[in-house]
Structure formats: C-alpha cells, structure tokens
Amino acid sequence: MTNETNYDTIFGKIAVEQGLCTDQELQRSLGEMESRLKFNPVILKDLMVELGYITETQAERLKTNIKMSKVAAHQIPGYKILGKLGAGAMAIVYKAKQLSLNRTVAIKVLPKRFSENPEYVERFYKEGQAAGKLNHNNIVQAFDVGEAGGYHYFVMEYVQGKTLYDDLSTGTIFTEKNALDIIIQVAHALAHAHNCGIIHRDVKPKNIMINTEGVVKLADMGLARETSDIKAAQTEAGRAYGTPYYIAPEQIRGQIDIDGRADIYSLGATFFHMVTGQVPFMADDPSNVMRKHLNEELTPPDHINTELSAGTSEIIEVMMAKRKEDRYENIEELLTDLQAVRDGQPPFRAHKRFDVAALEKLEDGQAIEEQENEQPYKNETIIHYRIAILILSAVLVAFFLVIVLLIFSS
C-alpha cells in the first residue's frame, strides 16, 4: 500500500517472508545485482540461485506463485490492476482502481497454494471481517472481501506513503517527540479496536503505515481476534501467534485469555525500537528471541539512548512488563501517560504501576534494590566512619585513665 514495487523487490520480500533466505542474504544479493548492472545485468531470482541462497526449485515455485497471483488479480471484477505494492508471507498486495467509484484501492490476493487450505482461507476472511467492523482514521479501512477465479481477495484503503519499518530498516532513530506522535496515533487506533472487541495481536513496524500527510494507519488484521471468540481461542491454545521481536509473553505461551494488554506490550516493543534503533531482545533465531521475552530483563531504553526522558523510558518499561497485570490496564490509561509526557508532565500512571509492582515484590519476600538517592553514603564510608569513632573512643578512654593515675600518684 506504499509506492509501486518492481518484480525483483516483490520476489525478494516474499523470499524473506517465507523464510527461504535471510534479510542479510537479500541485501547482499541486491548489492551484487547493482554492481553487475552496467556490465552483466541479472535478475534477482537467478542471482540468488547462483549465490546459493535459494534453490532453483524454490525460485521457480516463487516465480509461478507471483505470476498466478497477478493473473488472479486481473480477474477480480470491477477493478483495474495498476501495479504491485508489496508482499508478505501469505499474500501479494496490488494497487488498483475501483471502476465504479473511480478511486484507488489496494487489493490483497491469497496465493493459490494458500487458497486450497481451508485454515488459511478462513483466516483471510476473518481478517477482512475484523477490519470491516472498524472505522477509524488511524486504521486502514476495509472495503470488500471475496473470491474470483479460485482466488480469494481483500480490497482495502490505499495508503500512499511508507511503513515504520521502512525507516527503521535504514537505522533511523526517531526523536522522542516524533515517536510519541506516532505511538499516540497507533494507541488511538488500538483503543477503537479494543472497544469494538478486537485484539490486533501483531502490532509491529511493518504494520504501521504513515501517509504523505503524516497520518498514521494501523494495518494488517491477519492475526486479529475477537475477545468473544472463545472457540478460536481454544483452537489456538498452546500455539504462539505473532512476530518474535514484538510478541507479548502470554502470546508466546499460547494462553487463551489474551486481551488488549498483549497489544500494549507489542506497541511498547515497537516504541522501544523507534527510540533506541534496536529491538528489545536480539538472538540468533526466533525461538531464542521469544525465550528472552519470557525470561530476560528489559534494558531501560534511556540506558541505550541517554537523550530519552525518564518519563518515556518509564512508560515503555510498564508497557513491556512481563506480567500483563503489571502493564497498563488498558489503552486509555496508556494514552493518559503518553499525552502527559508529550506535554512535559510526568507519567503518573506509570509511577503508580511501579509502586504497585514494588509492593508485590515485598509481599512475595523479594529484595528491592534501593535507589542511589536513598543511600547517600557507600558502605565503605560507613565502615571507615565507625572505625574512626572506635579509635577516638579508645584514645579518650586512655587519656582519662592517664589523668586518673596522675591524680592518685600525686
């Protein structure tokens, strides 16, 4: 839903999303392709096979899927395909014109191999239906969902702009002011979704879009679930749904009672990435990343970016508390703190959460580290002071005894 994308970009994105190669391998391939452009031009598909990043069979299968999705897109009645916009692990997105209303839209098409799988088809329609229940300026609007020529499609609002990931992938570190502005808009989107009984479950930079006017749009309801859908919750029990770098601990555990606080955690992880330039937890593979979400203490973001205010750092830490009970109770509570810090005020609700967590530690018999300002003297200084008192006392006693002896001797 951003600018139109050429075939090589689509091919590379799908290869990464489907786990056929790593992002680093894709970047190396693109760099090599650029260096060969003048003397020995080559398409990305053939180059990645040559470099051994993917097999020839994988490359041909990927090429066929892209081609078939394009054919399917052209079969959707009432729309004229204008070009490709992007791709994910499960679908390709096209830019199109809705002929009846003469407006530009985005169409997500489910590839044939997924269209033949009832579970994927059901999830695809649930995405469209969930998006269709939402009507908010900070959420990508859904227009239609259907099937044509054996392919399933989802028509939505076309957003001209970029994703948050586009900036973060280049190493951009957002200023605190800009980050707060974006996070507040996403929080408003989530507040609307939660009030409609829908949890997003996949809040991350790739699903946050910013249009050319600076309006933020939350996209991709592919993992969204209604809080009232007990059957879906029970079916998914014990399975982790989400993106490893931003997933909440309770999602990793596959808990049934997931609520809006899972989205708060993921938004906090996104916020962390924006103001530090790095994800909260890094490891060699997704399972180890998720293990760190469960067990490893979060490095306070203001320890990484020392220009960050203590208030913003405190908000992120509360958003990313391991236990959902220690996070903000709801998005509205979070918004109050975000807006307070934006206006130069302290985040009172975050302070309250920290105090409650400290009391619970005391109840559990856990040690709470004292703050530096509560311990003005180091232990060594206190020991030295006590020794000096003892020595002085001994000198005074000795002096007193000498005086007494002199008196009696005279």
LOPA-263623 format. One record per residue (C-alpha): x, y, z; residue in one letter. Coordinates in Angstrom, 1 decimal, decimal comma. Example, Ala and Ser with C-alpha at 12.3 -4.5 7.8 and 13.67 -1.06 7.14 Angstrom:
% LOPA-263623
REC|12,3|-4,5|7,8|A
REC|13,7|-1,1|7,1|S
This chain:
% LOPA-263623
REC|0,0|0,0|0,0|M
REC|3,0|2,2|-0,4|T
REC|4,6|3,1|-3,7|N
REC|4,5|0,6|-6,6|E
REC|7,2|-2,1|-6,4|T
REC|9,0|-3,9|-9,2|N
REC|9,2|-7,6|-9,7|Y
REC|12,7|-8,0|-8,1|D
REC|11,5|-6,2|-4,9|T
REC|8,4|-8,4|-4,7|I
REC|10,4|-11,6|-5,3|F
REC|13,0|-10,6|-2,6|G
REC|10,3|-9,7|0,0|K
REC|8,4|-12,9|-0,4|I
REC|11,6|-15,0|-0,3|A
REC|12,4|-13,4|3,1|V
REC|8,9|-13,5|4,4|E
REC|8,6|-17,2|3,6|Q
REC|11,9|-18,0|5,2|G
REC|13,7|-19,1|2,0|L
REC|16,6|-16,6|2,8|C
REC|17,6|-14,1|5,4|T
REC|17,2|-10,3|5,0|D
REC|21,0|-10,1|5,1|Q
REC|21,3|-12,5|2,2|E
REC|18,7|-10,5|0,3|L
REC|20,6|-7,2|0,9|Q
REC|23,9|-8,9|-0,3|R
REC|22,1|-10,1|-3,4|S
REC|20,7|-6,6|-4,2|L
REC|24,1|-5,1|-3,7|G
REC|25,7|-7,7|-6,1|E
REC|22,9|-7,1|-8,6|M
REC|23,6|-3,3|-8,5|E
REC|27,3|-3,9|-9,1|S
REC|26,6|-6,0|-12,2|R
REC|24,1|-3,6|-13,6|L
REC|26,4|-2,0|-16,2|K
REC|28,3|-5,0|-17,5|F
REC|26,4|-8,1|-16,7|N
REC|22,8|-7,4|-15,6|P
REC|20,9|-10,2|-13,9|V
REC|17,5|-10,6|-12,3|I
REC|17,3|-11,2|-8,6|L
REC|15,8|-14,7|-8,9|K
REC|18,7|-16,0|-11,0|D
REC|21,3|-14,3|-8,9|L
REC|20,0|-15,7|-5,6|M
REC|20,2|-19,2|-7,1|V
REC|23,7|-18,5|-8,3|E
REC|24,8|-17,3|-4,8|L
REC|23,2|-20,4|-3,2|G
REC|20,7|-18,5|-1,1|Y
REC|17,8|-20,4|-2,6|I
REC|17,4|-23,4|-4,8|T
REC|16,3|-23,4|-8,4|E
REC|13,1|-25,2|-7,4|T
REC|12,3|-22,7|-4,8|Q
REC|12,9|-19,8|-7,2|A
REC|10,7|-21,3|-9,9|E
REC|7,9|-22,0|-7,4|R
REC|8,1|-18,5|-6,1|L
REC|8,0|-17,1|-9,7|K
REC|4,9|-19,2|-10,5|T
REC|3,1|-18,0|-7,4|N
REC|3,7|-14,4|-8,2|I
REC|2,6|-14,8|-11,8|K
REC|-0,5|-16,7|-10,8|M
REC|-1,5|-14,1|-8,2|S
REC|-1,1|-11,4|-10,8|K
REC|-3,4|-13,3|-13,2|V
REC|-5,9|-13,7|-10,4|A
REC|-5,8|-10,0|-9,5|A
REC|-6,7|-9,2|-13,1|H
REC|-9,8|-11,5|-12,8|Q
REC|-11,3|-9,6|-10,0|I
REC|-14,5|-7,9|-11,4|P
REC|-14,9|-4,2|-11,1|G
REC|-11,2|-3,4|-10,6|Y
REC|-8,3|-2,5|-12,8|K
REC|-4,8|-3,6|-11,6|I
REC|-2,3|-0,8|-11,8|L
REC|0,8|-2,5|-10,3|G
REC|2,3|-4,4|-7,4|K
REC|2,6|-2,7|-4,0|L
REC|4,2|-5,3|-1,7|G
REC|4,2|-8,9|-0,5|A
REC|4,1|-10,8|2,7|G
REC|4,4|-14,4|3,8|A
REC|0,7|-15,1|2,8|M
REC|-0,3|-12,6|0,2|A
REC|0,7|-10,2|-2,5|I
REC|-0,8|-6,7|-2,5|V
REC|-1,7|-4,8|-5,7|Y
REC|-2,6|-1,2|-6,4|K
REC|-5,8|-1,0|-8,3|A
REC|-8,6|1,3|-9,4|K
REC|-12,2|0,6|-8,4|Q
REC|-14,0|1,4|-11,6|L
REC|-17,4|2,1|-10,1|S
REC|-16,2|4,8|-7,8|L
REC|-13,1|5,8|-9,7|N
REC|-10,9|5,6|-6,6|R
REC|-7,5|4,0|-6,0|T
REC|-7,5|1,0|-3,7|V
REC|-5,2|-1,8|-2,5|A
REC|-6,1|-5,5|-3,2|I
REC|-4,5|-8,3|-1,2|K
REC|-4,6|-11,6|-3,1|V
REC|-4,2|-15,0|-1,4|L
REC|-1,8|-17,3|-3,5|P
REC|-3,2|-20,5|-4,9|K
REC|-1,3|-22,8|-2,5|R
REC|-3,0|-21,0|0,4|F
REC|-6,3|-20,7|-1,3|S
REC|-6,5|-24,5|-1,3|E
REC|-6,0|-24,6|2,5|N
REC|-9,3|-24,1|4,4|P
REC|-7,5|-22,8|7,5|E
REC|-5,7|-20,0|5,6|Y
REC|-8,9|-19,1|3,7|V
REC|-10,8|-18,9|7,0|E
REC|-8,1|-16,7|8,5|R
REC|-8,1|-14,5|5,4|F
REC|-11,9|-13,8|5,6|Y
REC|-11,6|-13,2|9,3|K
REC|-9,1|-10,5|8,6|E
REC|-11,5|-8,8|6,2|G
REC|-14,4|-9,2|8,6|Q
REC|-12,4|-7,8|11,5|A
REC|-11,2|-4,8|9,5|A
REC|-14,8|-4,3|8,3|G
REC|-16,0|-3,8|11,8|K
REC|-13,6|-0,9|12,4|L
REC|-14,0|2,6|11,2|N
REC|-11,2|4,9|12,4|H
REC|-8,9|7,4|10,8|N
REC|-5,8|5,6|12,1|N
REC|-6,9|2,2|10,8|I
REC|-6,6|1,1|7,2|V
REC|-10,3|0,8|6,0|Q
REC|-11,7|-2,4|4,6|A
REC|-13,9|-2,2|1,5|F
REC|-14,6|-5,7|0,3|D
REC|-13,6|-9,4|0,5|V
REC|-14,5|-12,1|-1,9|G
REC|-13,4|-14,8|-4,4|E
REC|-12,7|-14,7|-8,2|A
REC|-11,3|-17,5|-10,4|G
REC|-10,5|-19,6|-7,4|G
REC|-8,5|-16,9|-5,7|Y
REC|-9,5|-15,0|-2,6|H
REC|-9,0|-11,3|-2,4|Y
REC|-9,4|-8,4|0,1|F
REC|-10,0|-4,8|-1,0|V
REC|-8,9|-2,0|1,3|M
REC|-7,9|1,6|1,5|E
REC|-4,8|2,6|-0,5|Y
REC|-2,3|4,4|1,7|V
REC|0,3|6,4|-0,2|Q
REC|3,4|6,7|2,0|G
REC|5,6|4,3|3,8|K
REC|5,8|1,9|6,8|T
REC|7,5|2,5|10,0|L
REC|9,8|-0,5|9,1|Y
REC|11,0|1,4|6,0|D
REC|12,6|4,0|8,3|D
REC|13,8|1,6|11,0|L
REC|15,4|-0,8|8,5|S
REC|17,8|2,1|7,4|T
REC|18,9|2,6|11,0|G
REC|16,7|5,6|11,7|T
REC|16,3|6,5|15,4|I
REC|13,2|8,6|16,0|F
REC|13,3|11,7|18,1|T
REC|11,2|11,4|21,3|E
REC|8,7|13,9|20,0|K
REC|8,2|12,2|16,7|N
REC|8,0|8,8|18,3|A
REC|5,4|9,9|20,8|L
REC|3,3|11,4|18,0|D
REC|3,3|8,1|16,0|I
REC|2,7|5,9|19,1|I
REC|-0,2|8,1|20,3|I
REC|-1,9|7,7|16,9|Q
REC|-1,5|3,9|17,0|V
REC|-2,8|3,9|20,5|A
REC|-5,9|5,7|19,4|H
REC|-6,3|3,0|16,7|A
REC|-6,0|0,2|19,2|L
REC|-8,4|1,9|21,6|A
REC|-11,0|1,9|18,9|H
REC|-10,3|-1,8|18,0|A
REC|-10,4|-2,9|21,7|H
REC|-13,6|-1,0|22,2|N
REC|-15,0|-3,0|19,3|C
REC|-13,9|-6,2|21,0|G
REC|-10,9|-6,9|18,7|I
REC|-7,3|-7,6|19,6|I
REC|-4,8|-7,0|16,8|H
REC|-2,1|-9,4|18,1|R
REC|0,5|-8,3|15,6|D
REC|1,4|-4,7|16,3|V
REC|4,8|-4,1|14,7|K
REC|6,7|-1,6|12,5|P
REC|5,7|-3,3|9,2|K
REC|2,0|-3,0|10,1|N
REC|2,2|0,7|10,9|I
REC|1,9|3,0|7,9|M
REC|2,4|6,7|7,6|I
REC|0,8|8,5|4,7|N
REC|2,2|11,6|2,9|T
REC|0,3|13,9|5,3|E
REC|1,8|12,3|8,4|G
REC|-1,3|10,4|9,4|V
REC|-0,5|7,0|10,9|V
REC|-2,5|3,9|9,9|K
REC|-2,6|0,6|11,6|L
REC|-2,8|-2,2|9,0|A
REC|-3,0|-6,0|8,6|D
REC|-5,7|-7,6|10,8|M
REC|-4,4|-11,1|9,7|G
REC|-4,0|-12,3|13,3|L
REC|-6,8|-10,2|14,8|A
REC|-9,2|-12,0|17,1|R
REC|-12,4|-11,1|18,7|E
REC|-12,3|-11,3|22,5|T
REC|-15,7|-13,1|22,4|S
REC|-14,4|-15,8|20,0|D
REC|-13,9|-18,5|22,7|I
REC|-13,8|-21,3|20,0|K
REC|-10,9|-19,6|18,2|A
REC|-9,0|-19,0|21,4|A
REC|-9,4|-22,7|22,4|Q
REC|-8,3|-23,9|19,0|T
REC|-5,2|-21,7|19,2|E
REC|-4,3|-22,7|22,8|A
REC|-0,7|-23,5|23,3|G
REC|0,4|-22,0|19,9|R
REC|2,4|-18,8|19,6|A
REC|0,9|-16,3|17,1|Y
REC|2,7|-13,0|16,5|G
REC|6,1|-11,7|15,4|T
REC|9,0|-12,8|17,6|P
REC|10,7|-9,3|18,0|Y
REC|7,4|-7,7|19,3|Y
REC|5,3|-10,6|20,7|I
REC|3,9|-10,5|24,2|A
REC|4,9|-13,3|26,7|P
REC|1,3|-14,6|27,0|E
REC|1,1|-14,9|23,2|Q
REC|4,3|-17,0|23,3|I
REC|2,8|-19,3|25,9|R
REC|-0,3|-19,6|23,8|G
REC|-2,6|-18,6|26,6|Q
REC|-6,3|-18,5|25,9|I
REC|-7,1|-15,3|27,9|D
REC|-5,3|-12,9|25,7|I
REC|-6,6|-9,3|25,9|D
REC|-5,7|-5,8|24,9|G
REC|-2,6|-5,8|27,1|R
REC|-0,9|-8,0|24,6|A
REC|-1,2|-5,2|22,0|D
REC|0,2|-2,8|24,6|I
REC|3,3|-5,0|25,0|Y
REC|3,8|-5,1|21,2|S
REC|3,3|-1,4|20,9|L
REC|5,9|-0,9|23,7|G
REC|8,4|-3,1|21,8|A
REC|7,8|-1,0|18,7|T
REC|8,2|2,2|20,7|F
REC|11,5|0,8|22,2|F
REC|12,7|0,1|18,6|H
REC|11,8|3,6|17,4|M
REC|13,7|5,5|20,2|V
REC|16,7|3,2|20,5|T
REC|17,3|1,9|17,0|G
REC|17,2|-1,7|18,1|Q
REC|14,7|-4,3|19,0|V
REC|14,2|-5,1|22,7|P
REC|15,7|-8,6|22,5|F
REC|18,1|-9,9|19,9|M
REC|19,1|-13,6|19,3|A
REC|20,3|-15,9|16,5|D
REC|16,9|-17,5|15,9|D
REC|13,2|-16,7|16,7|P
REC|12,8|-19,2|19,5|S
REC|15,7|-17,6|21,4|N
REC|14,2|-14,2|20,9|V
REC|10,9|-15,3|22,3|M
REC|12,7|-17,0|25,2|R
REC|14,3|-13,7|26,1|K
REC|10,8|-12,0|26,0|H
REC|9,8|-14,6|28,7|L
REC|12,9|-14,5|30,9|N
REC|15,3|-11,7|30,3|E
REC|15,1|-8,3|32,0|E
REC|14,5|-5,4|29,6|L
REC|17,3|-2,9|29,4|T
REC|15,7|0,5|30,1|P
REC|15,6|2,4|26,9|P
REC|17,1|5,6|28,4|D
REC|20,2|3,5|29,2|H
REC|20,7|3,0|25,4|I
REC|19,5|6,4|24,3|N
REC|20,6|8,8|27,0|T
REC|18,8|11,7|25,5|E
REC|15,5|10,0|26,2|L
REC|13,4|11,4|29,0|S
REC|12,9|9,3|32,2|A
REC|9,1|9,6|31,7|G
REC|9,1|8,0|28,2|T
REC|11,5|5,3|29,4|S
REC|9,3|4,5|32,3|E
REC|6,2|4,3|30,0|I
REC|8,0|1,8|27,8|I
REC|9,1|-0,3|30,7|E
REC|5,5|-0,5|32,1|V
REC|4,2|-1,3|28,6|M
REC|6,7|-4,2|28,3|M
REC|6,2|-5,7|31,8|A
REC|6,5|-9,5|31,7|K
REC|3,3|-10,0|33,6|R
REC|0,2|-8,4|31,9|K
REC|-1,0|-7,4|35,4|E
REC|2,0|-5,1|35,7|D
REC|1,2|-3,3|32,4|R
REC|-1,3|-0,5|31,8|Y
REC|-4,8|-1,8|32,5|E
REC|-6,0|-0,6|29,1|N
REC|-5,1|1,7|26,2|I
REC|-6,9|4,7|27,6|E
REC|-4,7|4,5|30,7|E
REC|-1,6|4,4|28,5|L
REC|-2,8|7,3|26,4|L
REC|-3,1|9,5|29,5|T
REC|0,6|8,9|30,3|D
REC|1,7|9,3|26,7|L
REC|-0,1|12,6|26,3|Q
REC|1,2|13,8|29,7|A
REC|4,8|13,2|28,7|V
REC|4,2|14,8|25,4|R
REC|3,0|17,9|27,3|D
REC|6,0|17,9|29,6|G
REC|4,3|16,2|32,6|Q
REC|5,4|13,1|34,4|P
REC|3,6|9,8|33,7|P
REC|1,6|9,4|36,9|F
REC|0,0|6,1|36,0|R
REC|3,4|4,6|35,2|A
REC|4,7|5,8|38,6|H
REC|1,7|4,1|40,2|K
REC|2,4|0,8|38,3|R
REC|6,0|0,8|39,5|F
REC|4,9|1,4|43,1|D
REC|2,3|-1,5|42,9|V
REC|5,0|-3,8|41,5|A
REC|7,4|-2,9|44,3|A
REC|4,7|-3,6|47,0|L
REC|4,0|-7,0|45,3|E
REC|7,7|-7,8|45,5|K
REC|7,7|-7,0|49,2|L
REC|4,7|-9,3|49,7|E
REC|6,5|-12,1|47,9|D
REC|9,6|-11,6|50,1|G
REC|11,7|-10,4|47,1|Q
REC|14,6|-7,9|47,6|A
REC|14,0|-4,5|46,1|I
REC|17,2|-2,6|45,2|E
REC|17,5|0,8|46,9|E
REC|17,7|3,9|44,7|Q
REC|21,0|5,8|44,7|E
REC|19,4|8,8|46,2|N
REC|18,1|6,7|49,1|E
REC|21,6|5,6|50,1|Q
REC|23,7|8,8|50,2|P
REC|26,8|7,0|51,7|Y
REC|28,5|3,9|50,4|K
REC|29,0|1,0|52,8|N
REC|32,8|1,5|52,8|E
REC|32,4|5,1|54,0|T
REC|30,2|4,0|56,8|I
REC|32,7|1,3|58,0|I
REC|35,5|3,8|57,9|H
REC|33,5|6,2|60,0|Y
REC|32,7|3,6|62,6|R
REC|36,4|2,6|62,9|I
REC|37,3|6,2|63,4|A
REC|34,7|6,5|66,2|I
REC|36,1|3,4|67,9|L
REC|39,7|4,7|67,7|I
REC|38,7|8,1|69,0|L
REC|36,8|6,4|71,9|S
REC|39,9|4,4|72,8|A
REC|42,1|7,5|72,8|V
REC|39,6|9,3|75,1|L
REC|39,5|6,3|77,5|V
REC|43,3|6,1|77,6|A
REC|43,5|9,9|78,2|F
REC|41,0|9,6|81,0|F
REC|43,0|6,7|82,6|L
REC|46,2|8,8|82,5|V
REC|44,5|11,7|84,2|I
REC|43,2|9,4|86,9|V
REC|46,6|7,8|87,5|L
REC|48,3|11,3|87,8|L
REC|45,7|12,4|90,3|I
REC|46,2|9,3|92,6|F
REC|50,0|9,4|92,2|S
REC|50,2|13,0|93,5|S
